[in-house]
């Protein structure tokens, strides 16, 4: 089906809505798969003309998001024609990612432990932190000293989800003949001892050095708990493949305890504070609810709160957030895709409660956001990173064709197909 240009997706019959979304998701998946390297990596971007550091590199967090395709149950249920291919792509991506950490300098950095500063916060030096940015040949981007503990957490969470689902992630070794399970347990050990405190890029939006954000604490604890639940598999794998475990369940549990204690010191006593950074409304909340699967009331609260950030070309990250190279606000494309996903899931959850009218409202909201997303792609020619205001006040895309972001198109559209399907069956 020809990509949506002027039509409102809400005006199409349900069968045509589903057909359109299937075609759009398949097109995005094919594009994503076409850029996978022989070592499993997928570039973050095809390049941003005003910022060369995007060219020829991959981010650990982005790679983990791509690997999620292999364990996304909405994709499996509503787009089975993609699901099997997604499993293969995901395995190659995650094996490629673990291979990065299982060799040379990156392997040595996983042994880094934080130290206590005079200001009372624990931290690690930039040059010894676990890498999160790589050249496509697998070497470390050494001038990138960002710690980004949320990126490490996402790799760990997705890896354990893959293992739990039965994907044979641990059946191969790295290029240095190190078992994948040994690398994964070293990553868990690094995270368990990280002592969330004072880190460079301590949150999703890569804020500078400072206190770890609440959103990162949620992601850290969530991934650590996933590792804790699946640790018996690593123990069995270590006996099978003959490597020593340097991390224990108690170490993981202590890391979670310390992180939660740190979070309690930062959050209000009643825990009504969102998964925020410095501001109460922050689009990063959408990534947290996507990754942690909270109850309906929490998911709905986050959608309602972050809807205040919606603009013509996406969502701003938080109030008063100008992109560094522009003037005024800078709407980002990424949160719009998470919004589509969450509105669709909420619609399905309300249908399960027989609240058809509320479900229809959320589904219509998701379809409106899809219209917006597709028209942005049509106008720019690709899914952009963001738009920013120029001197004349016009908003312009920042010439950054994100490859990996198509993962979220592939993952969000099946949730909308699910909502359409569930609504039709409830009629």
ROZA-899768 format. One record per residue: residue in three letters; x, y, z negated of N, C-alpha, C in turn. Coordinates in steps of 0.02 Angstrom, whole numbers, padded with zeros to 5 digits, always signed. Example, Ala and Ser with C-alpha at 12.3 -4.5 7.8 and 13.67 -1.06 7.14 Angstrom:
% ROZA-899768
ALA+00660-00284-00390+00615-00225-00390+00660-00165-00390
SER+00642-00112-00354+00684-00053-00357+00645+00002-00394
END
This chain:
% ROZA-899768
UNK+00043-00060+00000+00000+00000+00000+00044+00062+00000
UNK+00025+00111+00041+00064+00173+00045+00064+00208-00023
UNK+00122+00235-00041+00128+00268-00106+00078+00325-00113
UNK+00055+00335-00173+00005+00386-00189+00034+00455-00175
UNK-00004+00497-00140+00019+00564-00126-00031+00616-00151
UNK-00092+00614-00125-00141+00664-00144-00200+00635-00182
UNK-00213+00571-00174-00271+00541-00205-00262+00535-00281
UNK-00317+00538-00316-00318+00526-00388-00329+00452-00399
UNK-00282+00420-00433-00286+00348-00443-00351+00328-00478
UNK-00379+00373-00517-00441+00357-00553-00501+00349-00507
UNK-00497+00376-00446-00554+00373-00400-00554+00308-00360
UNK-00501+00269-00363-00498+00206-00325-00534+00151-00362
UNK-00562+00101-00326-00590+00043-00359-00536+00006-00399
UNK-00554-00028-00452-00504-00063-00493-00457-00108-00453
UNK-00484-00144-00404-00441-00189-00364-00387-00150-00327
UNK-00404-00090-00302-00355-00049-00267-00306-00016-00315
UNK-00329+00000-00375-00284+00025-00426-00230-00027-00441
UNK-00252-00089-00452-00205-00143-00468-00158-00155-00410
UNK-00184-00155-00349-00142-00166-00290-00088-00113-00284
UNK-00109-00050-00296-00060+00004-00292-00005-00004-00345
UNK-00025-00018-00406+00024-00025-00460+00070-00084-00449
UNK+00043-00139-00423+00085-00197-00408+00137-00179-00356
UNK+00116-00145-00302+00163-00127-00249+00217-00078-00274
UNK+00195-00029-00315+00243+00020-00341+00294-00013-00387
UNK+00271-00060-00430+00317-00094-00476+00365-00138-00437
UNK+00340-00174-00387+00383-00218-00347+00436-00177-00310
UNK+00416-00120-00283+00463-00078-00247+00518-00054-00294
UNK+00500-00034-00355+00550-00012-00404+00596-00069-00424
UNK+00568-00129-00432+00610-00187-00452+00659-00203-00396
UNK+00636-00204-00334+00681-00220-00278+00738-00170-00274
UNK+00722-00106-00285+00774-00054-00284+00825-00067-00339
UNK+00800-00081-00399+00843-00093-00457+00889-00153-00443
UNK+00860-00208-00420+00899-00269-00408+00951-00259-00354
UNK+00937-00215-00306+00984-00206-00250+01049-00173-00273
UNK+01048-00141-00332+01108-00107-00356+01146-00147-00409
UNK+01124-00209-00423+01160-00249-00472+01228-00269-00444
UNK+01280-00259-00484+01349-00275-00463+01363-00350-00474
UNK+01416-00374-00446+01434-00444-00453+01448-00463-00526
UNK+01468-00414-00567+01480-00427-00638+01418-00419-00681
UNK+01360-00409-00649+01297-00404-00684+01276-00333-00700
UNK+01322-00285-00697+01306-00216-00717+01263-00181-00665
UNK+01225-00132-00689+01185-00090-00646+01202-00018-00662
UNK+01218+00023-00612+01238+00092-00625+01181+00131-00658
UNK+01199+00177-00701+01149+00219-00733+01116+00264-00682
UNK+01155+00287-00634+01131+00338-00588+01169+00333-00522
UNK+01138+00361-00471+01173+00367-00407+01215+00430-00404
UNK+01217+00465-00460+01259+00525-00464+01219+00587-00474
UNK+01246+00632-00513+01215+00698-00523+01265+00748-00496
UNK+01245+00785-00447+01292+00826-00410+01324+00881-00452
UNK+01290+00901-00506+01318+00953-00548+01352+00925-00610
UNK+01360+00859-00614+01391+00829-00673+01419+00761-00653
UNK+01483+00758-00635+01511+00699-00604+01517+00639-00650
UNK+01508+00648-00716+01519+00591-00761+01465+00538-00753
UNK+01413+00552-00715+01361+00502-00704+01381+00453-00649
UNK+01426+00472-00605+01443+00431-00547+01482+00369-00567
UNK+01459+00311-00544+01497+00248-00553+01504+00224-00623
UNK+01455+00239-00666+01460+00217-00736+01395+00182-00757
UNK+01400+00146-00813+01342+00112-00842+01342+00124-00917
UNK+01283+00130-00947+01274+00140-01018+01247+00076-01050
UNK+01272+00060-01109+01249-00001-01143+01174+00001-01155
UNK+01147+00058-01177+01076+00063-01191+01035+00051-01128
UNK+01056+00080-01072+01020+00072-01009+01021-00001-00987
UNK+01079-00034-00994+01085-00104-00975+01038-00147-01018
UNK+01033-00132-01082+00988-00170-01126+00916-00160-01105
UNK+00898-00098-01084+00829-00086-01061+00814-00126-00998
UNK+00862-00131-00953+00852-00172-00893+00843-00245-00913
UNK+00883-00269-00960+00878-00339-00982+00811-00354-01014
UNK+00776-00304-01040+00710-00315-01069+00659-00341-01019
UNK+00673-00332-00955+00627-00356-00904+00616-00432-00910
UNK+00667-00467-00933+00663-00540-00937+00620-00566-00994
UNK+00602-00522-01041+00563-00544-01099+00501-00500-01110
UNK+00482-00462-01060+00423-00419-01065+00360-00460-01051
UNK+00319-00473-01101+00262-00518-01091+00207-00487-01048
UNK+00204-00421-01045+00156-00390-01000+00176-00402-00927
UNK+00241-00399-00914+00266-00413-00847+00252-00486-00829
UNK+00265-00531-00875+00254-00603-00863+00180-00617-00848
UNK+00136-00584-00886+00064-00598-00879+00033-00565-00818
UNK+00051-00502-00805+00015-00465-00755+00054-00455-00690
UNK+00118-00470-00688+00156-00468-00627+00200-00530-00621
UNK+00170-00589-00621+00209-00651-00619+00253-00657-00556
UNK+00234-00621-00502+00274-00623-00441+00343-00591-00451
UNK+00351-00552-00504+00415-00521-00519+00450-00557-00577
UNK+00412-00588-00620+00437-00613-00685+00497-00660-00678
UNK+00494-00709-00633+00549-00757-00627+00612-00723-00602
UNK+00606-00678-00554+00664-00641-00530+00691-00596-00586
UNK+00646-00570-00627+00667-00526-00682+00708-00564-00733
UNK+00690-00627-00746+00729-00668-00793+00801-00676-00770
UNK+00810-00691-00705+00877-00700-00678+00917-00635-00682
UNK+00885-00579-00661+00919-00515-00664+00938-00498-00736
UNK+00892-00511-00783+00905-00495-00854+00963-00534-00882
UNK+00964-00599-00867+01020-00640-00891+01086-00614-00866
UNK+01089-00597-00802+01152-00572-00774+01172-00505-00805
UNK+01122-00462-00818+01137-00397-00849+01163-00406-00920
UNK+01128-00446-00961+01150-00453-01030+01215-00492-01036
UNK+01225-00543-00995+01290-00577-00995+01346-00529-00975
UNK+01331-00487-00925+01380-00437-00905+01395-00388-00961
UNK+01344-00369-00999+01353-00322-01054+01394-00353-01111
UNK+01377-00415-01129+01415-00448-01182+01487-00461-01160
UNK+01496-00473-01096+01564-00483-01070+01606-00419-01080
UNK+01574-00361-01073+01610-00298-01083+01638-00294-01154
UNK+01597-00316-01203+01618-00311-01273+01664-00368-01294
UNK+01669-00419-01253+01706-00478-01273+01778-00481-01249
UNK+01805-00425-01229+01873-00426-01202+01911-00362-01219
UNK+01977-00369-01220+02022-00312-01225+02007-00263-01281
UNK+02012-00199-01265+02004-00147-01315+01935-00147-01346
UNK+01883-00161-01305+01815-00160-01332+01807-00212-01387
UNK+01837-00271-01378+01834-00324-01429+01868-00301-01493
UNK+01925-00268-01486+01960-00244-01545+01920-00190-01582
UNK+01884-00148-01544+01845-00095-01575+01787-00122-01617
UNK+01763-00182-01601+01709-00210-01641+01731-00227-01712
UNK+01796-00226-01724+01823-00238-01791+01827-00174-01832
UNK+01810-00117-01801+01813-00053-01835+01763-00051-01893
UNK+01784-00024-01948+01740-00014-02005+01743+00060-02026
UNK+01688+00088-02049+01686+00160-02066+01725+00176-02129
UNK+01742+00238-02136+01776+00261-02196+01737+00320-02226
UNK+01747+00332-02290+01711+00384-02326+01749+00451-02319
UNK+01712+00502-02295+01742+00568-02287+01736+00608-02352
UNK+01771+00663-02354+01767+00707-02413+01697+00736-02423
UNK+01658+00741-02368+01590+00768-02374+01540+00718-02400
UNK+01564+00656-02416+01520+00606-02444+01486+00561-02393
UNK+01500+00572-02329+01469+00532-02276+01520+00482-02248
UNK+01496+00424-02229+01537+00376-02193+01538+00393-02118
UNK+01594+00379-02086+01598+00391-02014+01652+00346-01984
UNK+01659+00348-01919+01714+00315-01884+01743+00364-01834
UNK+01805+00353-01816+01836+00397-01767+01810+00382-01697
UNK+01805+00434-01656+01777+00426-01590+01813+00374-01548
UNK+01880+00374-01553+01919+00329-01510+01919+00256-01533
UNK+01890+00243-01593+01888+00174-01616+01816+00147-01621
UNK+01766+00189-01604+01696+00167-01606+01683+00117-01550
UNK+01635+00073-01560+01617+00026-01507+01595+00065-01445
UNK+01621+00048-01386+01604+00087-01326+01530+00081-01308
UNK+01504+00133-01278+01435+00131-01253+01431+00153-01180
UNK+01487+00173-01151+01489+00195-01082+01547+00162-01046
UNK+01533+00139-00984+01581+00097-00948+01584+00117-00874
UNK+01643+00108-00844+01646+00110-00772+01619+00044-00745
UNK+01598+00044-00683+01565-00016-00656+01613-00075-00648
UNK+01679-00061-00651+01727-00117-00650+01735-00148-00719
UNK+01700-00121-00769+01703-00149-00836+01750-00115-00884
UNK+01788-00066-00860+01833-00030-00905+01796+00023-00944
UNK+01824+00042-01001+01792+00090-01046+01802+00161-01021
UNK+01749+00201-01025+01756+00273-01012+01785+00304-01076
UNK+01850+00310-01079+01884+00326-01142+01872+00397-01166
UNK+01857+00443-01120+01846+00512-01144+01776+00521-01173
UNK+01735+00468-01171+01667+00471-01198+01669+00444-01270
UNK+01674+00489-01318+01682+00468-01388+01618+00466-01427
UNK+01562+00451-01394+01498+00452-01428+01484+00385-01461
UNK+01462+00387-01523+01450+00325-01560+01384+00292-01540
UNK+01331+00331-01535+01265+00308-01514+01246+00241-01545
UNK+01237+00238-01611+01218+00175-01643+01152+00147-01618
UNK+01107+00189-01591+01044+00164-01564+01057+00121-01502
UNK+01111+00136-01465+01127+00096-01405+01150+00026-01424
UNK+01194+00022-01474+01217-00043-01498+01157-00083-01524
UNK+01113-00050-01561+01054-00083-01589+01010-00112-01534
UNK+01003-00075-01479+00960-00100-01425+00990-00162-01392
UNK+01055-00163-01382+01087-00222-01353+01074-00283-01398
UNK+01083-00275-01462+01074-00331-01509+01001-00354-01509
UNK+00954-00308-01512+00883-00326-01514+00863-00365-01452
UNK+00881-00340-01393+00860-00373-01331+00894-00441-01324
UNK+00958-00446-01344+00993-00510-01339+00958-00564-01381
UNK+00938-00546-01442+00904-00596-01484+00833-00611-01459
UNK+00799-00562-01430+00734-00576-01399+00742-00625-01342
UNK+00794-00618-01303+00806-00663-01247+00820-00734-01272
UNK+00861-00739-01324+00876-00805-01353+00812-00837-01380
UNK+00773-00798-01417+00711-00824-01446+00662-00848-01392
UNK+00663-00815-01335+00616-00833-01281+00638-00896-01243
UNK+00698-00920-01257+00722-00980-01225+00768-00968-01166
UNK+00784-00905-01151+00831-00892-01096+00901-00914-01117
UNK+00938-00947-01072+01003-00977-01090+01060-00926-01092
UNK+01052-00875-01132+01102-00821-01136+01169-00846-01161
UNK+01168-00894-01207+01230-00916-01240+01266-00972-01203
UNK+01242-00991-01145+01270-01049-01110+01332-01035-01070
UNK+01354-00972-01068+01415-00955-01031+01465-00920-01076
UNK+01526-00913-01051+01579-00878-01088+01596-00813-01051
UNK+01634-00771-01084+01657-00709-01053+01715-00725-01006
UNK+01738-00672-00971+01794-00682-00925+01858-00700-00963
UNK+01860-00689-01028+01917-00710-01069+01902-00774-01107
UNK+01852-00812-01082+01833-00878-01110+01809-00873-01182
UNK+01781-00817-01201+01753-00810-01268+01678-00825-01265
UNK+01652-00868-01308+01581-00883-01306+01538-00821-01315
UNK+01482-00817-01279+01437-00760-01284+01411-00752-01356
UNK+01399-00808-01390+01375-00805-01459+01426-00773-01505
UNK+01490-00784-01493+01542-00753-01534+01542-00678-01525
UNK+01532-00655-01463+01529-00583-01450+01468-00553-01484
UNK+01412-00586-01479+01351-00560-01508+01356-00555-01584
UNK+01386-00605-01616+01393-00601-01688+01442-00547-01708
UNK+01492-00532-01667+01538-00478-01682+01503-00410-01676
UNK+01458-00403-01627+01419-00342-01621+01374-00332-01682
UNK+01343-00387-01705+01301-00383-01765+01343-00364-01825
UNK+01403-00391-01830+01447-00374-01886+01467-00301-01885
UNK+01482-00276-01826+01499-00205-01819+01440-00162-01843
UNK+01380-00179-01819+01322-00140-01838+01307-00145-01913
UNK+01312-00206-01940+01294-00216-02011+01339-00176-02057
UNK+01400-00162-02035+01447-00125-02077+01453-00051-02058
UNK+01409-00028-02013+01417+00039-01985+01405+00094-02035
UNK+01364+00081-02085+01349+00132-02136+01323+00196-02104
UNK+01261+00193-02081+01231+00251-02048+01242+00313-02091
UNK+01274+00361-02063+01289+00422-02101+01302+00480-02056
UNK+01364+00486-02033+01385+00545-01996+01417+00521-01931
UNK+01380+00528-01875+01404+00499-01813+01396+00548-01755
UNK+01442+00541-01707+01437+00579-01645+01383+00548-01601
UNK+01337+00589-01576+01280+00563-01537+01241+00513-01580
UNK+01216+00538-01635+01185+00493-01683+01112+00479-01667
UNK+01088+00500-01609+01018+00491-01591+01011+00485-01516
UNK+00951+00468-01494+00938+00455-01424+00958+00512-01378
UNK+00946+00573-01400+00958+00630-01356+01031+00654-01360
UNK+01073+00615-01390+01145+00629-01392+01161+00696-01425
UNK+01126+00709-01480+01143+00767-01521+01216+00760-01543
UNK+01248+00815-01556+01318+00813-01578+01326+00780-01646
UNK+01385+00783-01673+01401+00748-01735+01358+00774-01793
UNK+01331+00728-01831+01289+00748-01888+01255+00688-01918
UNK+01207+00701-01963+01172+00647-01998+01131+00604-01949
UNK+01131+00539-01961+01094+00494-01918+01019+00509-01920
UNK+00987+00508-01861+00916+00525-01856+00873+00468-01882
UNK+00812+00486-01903+00764+00436-01927+00750+00385-01872
UNK+00744+00408-01810+00728+00361-01755+00783+00308-01748
UNK+00846+00329-01756+00901+00281-01751+00899+00231-01809
UNK+00879+00255-01868+00874+00210-01926+00822+00156-01913
UNK+00765+00176-01884+00713+00127-01868+00740+00075-01818
UNK+00775+00098-01767+00801+00052-01716+00854+00006-01745
UNK+00896+00035-01787+00949-00004-01820+00920-00060-01862
UNK+00872-00042-01905+00844-00093-01950+00804-00145-01911
UNK+00768-00123-01860+00728-00168-01820+00771-00220-01785
UNK+00826-00199-01756+00870-00246-01721+00907-00291-01770
UNK+00925-00264-01829+00959-00305-01879+00912-00360-01906
UNK+00849-00343-01915+00801-00393-01938+00791-00447-01885
UNK+00790-00427-01821+00786-00476-01767+00846-00523-01768
UNK+00905-00495-01780+00966-00536-01785+00962-00583-01845
UNK+00938-00557-01901+00933-00597-01962+00887-00658-01950
UNK+00831-00646-01917+00783-00700-01904+00812-00752-01856
UNK+00855-00731-01811+00883-00778-01762+00952-00803-01778
UNK+00977-00789-01839+01047-00804-01855+01062-00878-01856
UNK+01013-00920-01871+01026-00992-01872+01048-01017-01803
UNK+01024-00985-01750+01044-01004-01682+01118-00989-01672
UNK+01140-00931-01698+01211-00914-01692+01254-00962-01733
UNK+01229-00980-01792+01266-01028-01833+01273-01095-01797
UNK+01220-01118-01767+01222-01181-01729+01269-01175-01670
UNK+01266-01118-01636+01309-01108-01577+01382-01106-01597
UNK+01398-01077-01655+01468-01074-01677+01495-01145-01690
UNK+01453-01187-01719+01475-01257-01730+01483-01294-01664
UNK+01439-01282-01618+01440-01315-01553+01500-01294-01511
UNK+01518-01230-01514+01570-01205-01470+01636-01190-01506
UNK+01637-01201-01571+01699-01199-01608+01728-01131-01622
UNK+01687-01081-01634+01714-01016-01653+01693-01001-01725
UNK+01733-00959-01758+01720-00942-01827+01670-00884-01832
UNK+01624-00890-01879+01578-00835-01892+01612-00786-01940
UNK+01613-00723-01921+01642-00671-01963+01587-00627-01994
UNK+01525-00644-01981+01468-00607-02007+01419-00657-02039
UNK+01390-00638-02095+01343-00682-02131+01274-00650-02135
UNK+01225-00691-02151+01156-00665-02160+01155-00611-02215
UNK+01193-00624-02269+01192-00575-02324+01221-00508-02302
UNK+01270-00510-02257+01299-00448-02231+01247-00410-02190
UNK+01208-00446-02149+01155-00414-02110+01103-00384-02156
UNK+01083-00423-02207+01032-00399-02254+01055-00337-02291
UNK+01119-00335-02310+01145-00276-02345+01145-00215-02299
UNK+01160-00226-02235+01159-00170-02187+01089-00141-02182
UNK+01038-00185-02180+00968-00162-02176+00950-00124-02240
UNK+00969-00152-02297+00954-00120-02362+00985-00050-02365
UNK+01049-00044-02346+01083+00020-02348+01050+00071-02301
UNK+01031+00047-02241+01000+00092-02192+00932+00117-02217
UNK+00893+00072-02246+00828+00093-02272+00835+00142-02330
UNK+00884+00129-02372+00897+00175-02428+00918+00243-02402
UNK+00959+00244-02351+00980+00307-02320+00919+00343-02290
UNK+00875+00304-02256+00815+00333-02226+00769+00363-02278
UNK+00763+00330-02335+00719+00356-02387+00744+00423-02414
UNK+00809+00431-02415+00836+00495-02439+00821+00551-02389
UNK+00815+00533-02325+00804+00583-02273+00730+00597-02261
UNK+00687+00546-02269+00617+00553-02252+00576+00578-02311
UNK+00517+00607-02299+00473+00627-02354+00452+00566-02395
UNK+00433+00577-02456+00415+00522-02501+00356+00483-02475
UNK+00309+00516-02440+00250+00479-02417+00260+00446-02349
UNK+00320+00455-02320+00338+00424-02256+00291+00443-02199
UNK+00262+00503-02202+00221+00526-02146+00264+00560-02093
UNK+00327+00570-02107+00371+00600-02058+00378+00554-01997
UNK+00373+00580-01936+00381+00537-01877+00453+00513-01870
UNK+00464+00471-01822+00532+00445-01808+00570+00502-01773
UNK+00589+00551-01811+00610+00613-01779+00685+00624-01780
UNK+00704+00678-01747+00771+00704-01749+00768+00767-01792
UNK+00787+00824-01767+00779+00883-01810+00708+00911-01811
UNK+00665+00893-01763+00600+00924-01756+00543+00874-01770
UNK+00485+00898-01794+00430+00853-01809+00399+00819-01748
UNK+00396+00856-01691+00373+00823-01629+00433+00808-01586
UNK+00445+00745-01573+00503+00725-01534+00484+00666-01490
UNK+00498+00672-01425+00480+00620-01378+00516+00554-01391
UNK+00569+00555-01431+00603+00493-01449+00558+00446-01488
UNK+00506+00473-01519+00458+00430-01555+00429+00377-01508
UNK+00419+00396-01445+00388+00350-01397+00432+00289-01385
UNK+00498+00299-01386+00542+00241-01377+00540+00195-01438
UNK+00532+00225-01497+00530+00184-01557+00468+00140-01558
UNK+00409+00169-01543+00348+00128-01544+00350+00076-01489
UNK+00383+00091-01434+00390+00042-01380+00433-00017-01403
UNK+00484-00003-01443+00532-00056-01462+00511-00094-01525
UNK+00469-00064-01567+00456-00095-01633+00385-00122-01640
UNK+00340-00108-01592+00272-00136-01591+00235-00123-01656
UNK+00221-00060-01673+00187-00044-01735+00112-00056-01730
UNK+00075-00050-01786+00002-00057-01783-00030-00001-01742
UNK-00093-00012-01723-00129+00034-01679-00129+00106-01705
UNK-00144+00116-01769-00150+00184-01794-00084+00222-01789
UNK-00027+00186-01797+00038+00219-01791+00054+00234-01719
UNK+00039+00188-01675+00051+00198-01603+00009+00259-01578
UNK-00054+00261-01600-00098+00315-01579-00075+00382-01606
UNK-00052+00384-01668-00027+00446-01697+00032+00474-01658
UNK+00077+00429-01639+00136+00451-01601+00116+00479-01533
UNK+00069+00446-01498+00047+00470-01433+00013+00538-01440
UNK-00029+00546-01490-00063+00610-01500-00014+00665-01518
UNK+00035+00649-01559+00083+00699-01580+00129+00720-01522
UNK+00154+00672-01485+00200+00688-01431+00164+00717-01370
UNK+00098+00709-01366+00061+00739-01310+00068+00815-01310
UNK+00086+00844-01367+00097+00916-01371+00158+00937-01329
UNK+00199+00888-01312+00261+00902-01274+00251+00894-01199
UNK+00192+00873-01177+00180+00860-01106+00180+00926-01066
UNK+00214+00922-01009+00216+00979-00963+00204+00954-00892
UNK+00206+00999-00843+00190+00981-00774+00236+00927-00747
UNK+00300+00929-00764+00349+00882-00736+00371+00829-00786
UNK+00333+00817-00838+00352+00766-00887+00341+00791-00958
UNK+00386+00771-01003+00383+00794-01072+00448+00827-01091
UNK+00444+00883-01127+00505+00909-01156+00524+00863-01214
UNK+00588+00861-01232+00610+00816-01284+00584+00837-01352
UNK+00585+00901-01365+00559+00929-01427+00548+01003-01415
UNK+00509+01035-01458+00493+01106-01449+00556+01149-01445
UNK+00555+01194-01397+00612+01241-01391+00675+01209-01365
UNK+00668+01157-01323+00726+01120-01298+00743+01141-01227
UNK+00789+01187-01218+00811+01204-01150+00868+01157-01129
UNK+00868+01134-01068+00924+01095-01043+00984+01142-01037
UNK+01043+01116-01049+01102+01159-01056+01117+01199-00992
UNK+01097+01175-00933+01113+01211-00872+01056+01254-00846
UNK+00999+01255-00883+00942+01293-00859+00920+01346-00909
UNK+00862+01374-00895+00833+01424-00939+00764+01400-00958
UNK+00741+01416-01018+00675+01394-01038+00672+01320-01052
UNK+00612+01292-01046+00603+01221-01062+00627+01175-01005
UNK+00643+01113-01024+00665+01064-00975+00625+00999-00984
UNK+00572+00989-00945+00532+00927-00951+00571+00867-00923
UNK+00571+00812-00960+00605+00750-00941+00556+00700-00914
UNK+00579+00659-00867+00536+00609-00835+00528+00546-00878
UNK+00582+00527-00911+00583+00465-00951+00525+00459-01000
UNK+00511+00510-01043+00457+00502-01092+00388+00493-01060
UNK+00380+00518-00998+00316+00510-00963+00301+00436-00951
UNK+00352+00397-00936+00342+00325-00924+00325+00289-00988
UNK+00356+00308-01043+00338+00279-01107+00267+00298-01126
UNK+00246+00358-01109+00178+00380-01124+00127+00337-01086
UNK+00141+00323-01022+00097+00279-00983+00091+00211-01016
UNK+00147+00184-01036+00148+00118-01068+00107+00118-01133
UNK+00117+00168-01175+00084+00168-01240+00009+00182-01234
UNK-00011+00226-01190-00083+00239-01180-00118+00176-01155
UNK-00085+00139-01111-00114+00077-01084-00121+00024-01138
UNK-00070+00018-01180-00073-00031-01234-00127-00013-01284
UNK-00133+00051-01300-00186+00074-01346-00254+00057-01316
UNK-00262+00068-01251-00326+00052-01218-00343-00022-01228
UNK-00294-00066-01218-00307-00138-01228-00324-00154-01300
UNK-00290-00121-01346-00304-00135-01417-00374-00111-01437
UNK-00397-00056-01409-00465-00034-01423-00517-00080-01391
UNK-00500-00106-01332-00546-00155-01301-00552-00217-01343
UNK-00497-00237-01376-00500-00295-01420-00545-00282-01480
UNK-00555-00218-01496-00601-00199-01551-00671-00182-01525
UNK-00683-00194-01460-00747-00179-01428-00763-00104-01427
UNK-00711-00063-01428-00720+00010-01424-00706+00031-01352
UNK-00755+00017-01308-00744+00026-01236-00734+00099-01217
UNK-00773+00144-01247-00769+00215-01229-00700+00244-01245
UNK-00674+00227-01305-00607+00252-01324-00554+00221-01279
UNK-00562+00157-01264-00515+00124-01219-00514+00157-01151
UNK-00572+00174-01126-00576+00207-01059-00541+00274-01060
UNK-00548+00311-01115-00515+00376-01121-00439+00368-01116
UNK-00412+00319-01151-00339+00308-01150-00316+00282-01082
UNK-00356+00238-01051-00338+00213-00984-00338+00271-00934
UNK-00389+00314-00937-00390+00372-00892-00328+00416-00903
UNK-00308+00422-00967-00248+00461-00981-00186+00430-00950
UNK-00181+00364-00952-00124+00330-00921-00125+00339-00845
UNK-00184+00336-00814-00189+00345-00742-00172+00416-00721
UNK-00191+00465-00762-00172+00534-00748-00096+00541-00750
UNK-00065+00510-00799+00008+00513-00804+00042+00477-00746
UNK+00012+00423-00722+00040+00388-00664+00035+00433-00603
UNK-00022+00466-00594-00028+00514-00539+00029+00565-00542
UNK+00040+00591-00602+00093+00641-00611+00161+00612-00594
UNK+00175+00552-00620+00241+00521-00608+00252+00508-00534
UNK+00202+00482-00500+00210+00466-00429+00218+00528-00387
UNK+00183+00582-00405+00190+00644-00367+00257+00676-00379
UNK+00285+00668-00438+00353+00693-00451+00403+00654-00407
UNK+00396+00588-00406+00441+00547-00365+00435+00566-00292
UNK+00372+00577-00269+00361+00595-00199+00393+00662-00182
UNK+00387+00710-00227+00413+00777-00214+00489+00778-00215
UNK+00519+00741-00263+00592+00743-00271+00626+00692-00226
UNK+00593+00635-00215+00622+00581-00174+00648+00524-00215
UNK+00647+00530-00282+00670+00478-00328+00646+00497-00398
UNK+00650+00450-00446+00633+00468-00516+00689+00511-00545
UNK+00677+00575-00557+00731+00619-00582+00741+00612-00657
UNK+00797+00636-00679+00809+00638-00751+00764+00691-00784
UNK+00763+00750-00755+00725+00805-00784+00716+00861-00733
UNK+00675+00910-00750+00670+00973-00713+00693+01029-00760
UNK+00723+01080-00731+00744+01137-00772+00726+01202-00737
UNK+00718+01254-00775+00700+01319-00747+00761+01355-00721
UNK+00755+01378-00659+00807+01418-00629+00797+01492-00647
UNK+00841+01533-00623+00838+01604-00639+00772+01636-00615
UNK+00744+01610-00560+00682+01639-00533+00620+01610-00568
UNK+00630+01566-00618+00574+01538-00655+00547+01474-00626
UNK+00569+01455-00565+00546+01393-00534+00581+01334-00566
UNK+00543+01278-00572+00573+01217-00600+00602+01174-00544
UNK+00662+01148-00555+00697+01109-00505+00723+01045-00537
UNK+00719+00989-00501+00749+00927-00525+00824+00934-00525
UNK+00858+00900-00573+00930+00912-00581+00973+00864-00540
UNK+00946+00841-00484+00985+00801-00436+01015+00738-00466
UNK+00982+00708-00514+01008+00648-00546+00960+00590-00532
UNK+00978+00549-00483+00937+00491-00464+00953+00433-00511
UNK+00913+00426-00564+00925+00373-00613+00904+00305-00585
UNK+00950+00259-00580+00934+00192-00555+00897+00153-00609
UNK+00925+00151-00670+00898+00108-00722+00828+00128-00744
UNK+00809+00192-00735+00744+00215-00759+00686+00179-00723
UNK+00701+00151-00665+00650+00113-00630+00628+00052-00670
UNK+00670+00031-00717+00650-00023-00763+00586-00005-00799
UNK+00579+00058-00819+00520+00079-00857+00459+00086-00812
UNK+00469+00099-00748+00414+00095-00701+00389+00023-00696
UNK+00437-00023-00690+00419-00094-00684+00385-00119-00747
UNK+00404-00093-00805+00375-00115-00869+00311-00080-00888
UNK+00304-00016-00869+00244+00021-00890+00184+00005-00846
UNK+00194-00005-00781+00137-00017-00737+00100-00082-00752
UNK+00133-00136-00771+00095-00196-00791+00050-00186-00851
UNK+00070-00141-00897+00026-00128-00954-00038-00094-00931
UNK-00032-00050-00881-00092-00018-00853-00134-00068-00815
UNK-00102-00113-00777-00139-00167-00744-00177-00208-00796
UNK-00144-00223-00852-00177-00260-00906-00237-00224-00933
UNK-00231-00157-00942-00288-00118-00967-00346-00118-00917
UNK-00330-00110-00853-00382-00112-00801-00417-00180-00801
UNK-00377-00233-00803-00404-00301-00802-00448-00314-00863
UNK-00423-00294-00922-00462-00306-00984-00527-00267-00984
UNK-00524-00205-00959-00584-00164-00956-00636-00194-00909
UNK-00614-00221-00853-00661-00252-00806-00693-00314-00835
UNK-00654-00353-00871-00682-00414-00902-00729-00398-00959
UNK-00721-00339-00989-00764-00319-01045-00829-00286-01021
UNK-00832-00272-00955-00892-00237-00929-00954-00282-00931
END
